[in-house]
Amino acid sequence: MTYGECVKGLGSDKSFFVKSRFAVCNGASFLQTWTRNNRPVGESMFNVRVIGTIAKNSRDINFQYHFTDFTTTGTTGAATMPITTKGNIPQSWPAGAKYVRGGKMPGTKTFTQLKAQRTFNETVTAKPGQGSKKDLDLLFAVYEPAISYTPPPGWTLRGALGGKLFMLAPRWESASYLANSTGGTKPEKKGAATFSYLTTLTLSAKPGAEEQAEAAHIRQAFLVPQDTKPYMSAKKVPGQTAKDPLHRTVDSKRIDKNRAAAVKQCKRYWGPNYTNGDKECDEYPFASTYEGAAEPEYDPEVTKFNFSAKPIPKADNQAGGQILKSFYGKNRIIDGLDDGFMVTIVS
């Protein structure tokens, strides 16, 4: 993410902007009101924007700090005001994780010095072997950019003396089914980092799109679920909102059961020859999710038949499957409820 993309993404009213699970930024303005004898005599301000980026299949997260828009009005002591910048990691899950820090943070510099130097960066790496779940080596953290300042001798500032910027939580894992799971010749670099963000799979129902029939099927399940099969009066399939996302499963037995449960409904409503015309049974939620058609076999408390199955052209079904597979890999979607995603249909 470039600085320009960050500025444009934040606009004038957003505290953070997400380009992808590997590129995010945040920003804040810091205003100082200078007083003498309890009366305001001037103001100063500056902006801070922090861009977090992760290279492909890397455990290294780079945080670039941009200090801009330094202004003063009236009488102030801003020129010599010391400003301290920190990238705090107040929490980790599991607790006690160790991080390797690199780059060159500004530490404490004056308003004048920061105005001249403007850009700094820090790298944060979590080595593998510290996470939970042996098959994932999963580690979450909170990264918190913090800015603080104090008035020079003889001056008083009114209001807060700094603040913290919101940053999406970093995550590290070494999932065996994702790229760089072993690190090749460098096992100390296996796995990768992402930012914890509920991303969205986009499918196209536009004429000519290779997955058009599958996307149209999902759109029907979203908009008119009562018209989908199997019939269920209160059907509301997940994956439409952040409050009710889908979760990936890599359990081959569960995936097979999800597919079998969907096929059963295709045969029930369209007969044993539903594949005529080179068709396949398409299901939503996807068979590779915990919310698939066989979910009630694993969780008796969920509503039965809260899915849709429909014969669609084989080519569209397989194209949709390839798009989903690529989406999982590109976004490093992990198995389980610690990760999730949504689906949107464009038409």
KATA-V756625 format. One record per pair of residues at least 6 apart in sequence whose ideal C-beta (glycine too) atoms are under 6 Angstrom apart, sorted by the first residue. I is the first residue (numbers start at 1). J is the second residue. D is the distance in whole Angstrom. If there is no record, write none. Layout:
I,J,D  I,J,D
This chain:
1,19,5  1,23,4  1,51,5  1,53,6  3,66,6  6,25,4  6,49,6  6,51,5  9,17,3  10,17,5  10,27,5  15,26,6  15,166,5  16,26,4  16,166,6  17,25,5  18,24,5  18,197,6  21,194,5  21,195,5  21,197,5  21,199,6  21,331,5  22,54,4  23,53,5  24,52,5  24,168,5  24,195,5  25,51,4  26,50,6  26,165,5  26,166,5  26,167,6  27,49,4  28,48,6  28,165,5  29,47,5  30,46,6  31,45,5  32,44,5  32,157,5  33,40,5  33,43,6  33,158,4  34,41,6  34,42,5  34,76,4  35,156,5  35,158,5  41,74,6  41,75,5  42,73,6  42,74,3  42,75,4  42,76,4  43,73,5  44,72,4  44,76,5  44,78,4  45,71,6  46,67,6  46,70,5  47,68,5  47,69,4  48,67,6  48,147,6  49,66,5  50,63,6  50,65,5  50,145,5  50,165,6  51,64,5  52,61,6  52,63,5  53,62,5  54,61,5  54,193,5  57,179,5  57,180,4  57,192,5  58,192,6  59,125,5  59,172,6  59,192,6  59,193,5  60,123,5  60,125,5  61,124,5  61,170,6  61,193,5  62,121,6  62,123,5  63,87,6  63,122,5  64,121,4  65,120,5  66,119,6  67,114,5  67,118,5  70,115,4  72,78,5  77,152,5  77,155,4  78,111,5  79,111,6  79,112,5  80,110,5  80,152,5  81,111,5  81,149,6  81,152,6  82,108,5  82,110,6  83,114,6  83,149,4  84,108,4  84,148,5  85,106,5  85,147,6  86,146,5  87,122,5  87,145,6  88,144,4  88,146,5  89,141,6  89,143,6  90,142,5  91,142,4  92,141,5  93,140,4  94,132,5  97,126,6  97,130,5  97,139,6  99,124,6  99,126,6  100,125,4  101,124,6  102,123,4  103,121,5  103,122,4  103,123,5  105,120,6  105,122,5  106,120,5  126,139,5  126,172,5  128,137,6  128,174,5  128,190,5  128,191,6  130,139,6  131,137,4  131,138,4  131,139,4  132,138,5  136,173,5  136,175,5  137,173,6  137,174,4  138,173,5  139,172,4  140,169,6  140,171,5  141,170,5  142,169,6  143,167,5  143,170,6  144,164,5  145,165,4  146,164,5  147,162,5  148,161,6  148,162,3  149,161,6  149,162,6  151,157,5  168,195,4  168,196,6  168,197,6  169,196,4  170,193,6  171,194,5  171,196,5  172,193,5  173,191,5  173,334,6  174,181,6  174,190,5  174,191,3  175,334,5  177,250,5  178,332,5  180,192,6  182,190,5  183,189,5  183,190,3  194,332,5  198,242,5  198,245,6  198,340,6  199,331,5  199,341,5  200,342,5  200,344,5  201,327,5  201,341,6  201,343,5  202,344,5  203,211,5  203,215,4  203,345,6  204,215,6  204,346,5  205,212,6  205,215,4  205,216,5  205,219,5  205,345,5  205,347,4  206,347,6  210,319,4  211,316,6  211,319,5  211,320,4  211,323,6  212,316,6  213,312,4  213,313,5  213,316,4  214,282,6  214,316,5  214,317,6  214,320,4  215,345,5  217,282,5  217,310,5  217,312,6  218,284,5  218,345,6  219,345,4  220,228,6  221,228,5  221,237,5  221,284,5  221,308,4  222,240,6  225,235,4  228,308,4  229,265,6  229,269,5  229,309,6  230,265,5  230,305,5  232,305,4  235,306,6  238,244,5  238,246,6  238,291,5  239,246,4  239,342,6  239,343,4  245,340,3  245,341,6  245,342,6  246,285,6  246,289,5  246,291,6  246,341,6  247,289,6  247,290,4  247,337,5  247,340,5  248,333,5  248,335,6  249,290,5  249,335,6  250,335,5  255,287,5  255,288,6  257,294,4  258,287,4  258,292,3  258,293,5  258,294,5  259,287,5  261,293,4  261,294,4  262,281,5  262,283,3  262,293,4  262,309,4  263,281,5  265,309,4  266,274,5  266,281,4  266,309,5  266,311,6  270,311,5  274,311,5  278,314,5  279,311,4  279,313,6  280,314,5  280,317,4  281,309,6  281,311,6  282,310,6  282,312,5  282,317,5  283,293,6  283,309,5  284,308,5  285,291,4  285,292,5  285,307,6  293,307,5  295,302,5  296,302,6  296,304,5  333,339,6
